[in-house]
Amino acid sequence: MLRRHLLRTLAAVLTALSAQAQTAWPSQPIKVINPFPTGGTVDQITRLLQPHLQQNLGQAIVVENRVGASGSIGTGLVAKAPADGNTWVMVFDTHGVNPSLYPNLPFDT
């Protein structure tokens, strides 16, 4: 019984130490990929949200347009980006039909 209690305590201490070692997010600029044409609805909404996100997160927000193939080119880039939370994608509701239009998408919608 004592051994089990010691193991639980050790696990709790190690968990707390590992959580303390993590760096604060976001620690670098955030890139928001807009996979639709410049001046379109998604681009306008992204650029309206950008200053608010930048202020609330305290980090630079960079909007990058990567258009083509009904948004799947830019979304594919985001899907291949490191899973660190620093690359985002803004999509439109029609983005959900891409799997039926393009059978070989480089991501799972």
Long-range contacts (C-beta under 8 A, 24 or more apart in sequence): 25-85, 26-57, 26-58, 26-59, 26-85, 26-86, 27-59, 28-59, 28-86, 29-59, 29-60, 29-61, 29-62, 29-86, 30-57, 30-59, 30-60, 30-61, 30-62, 30-85, 30-86, 30-87, 30-88, 31-62, 31-64, 31-86, 31-87, 31-88, 32-61, 32-62, 32-63, 32-64, 32-88, 32-89, 32-90, 33-64, 33-65, 33-66, 33-74, 33-75, 33-77, 33-78, 33-87, 33-88, 33-89, 33-90, 34-63, 34-64, 34-65, 34-66, 34-67, 34-74, 34-89, 34-90, 35-65, 35-66, 35-67, 35-68, 35-71, 35-72, 35-73, 35-74, 35-75, 35-89, 35-90, 35-91, 36-65, 36-67, 36-71, 36-74, 36-92, 37-65, 37-67, 38-65, 38-67, 41-92, 42-90, 42-91, 42-92, 45-90, 46-90, 69-102, 70-94, 70-95, 70-98, 70-101, 70-102, 71-95, 71-98, 72-98, 72-102, 72-105, 72-106, 72-107, 75-107, 75-109, 76-105, 76-106, 76-107, 78-107, 79-106, 79-107, 79-108, 80-106
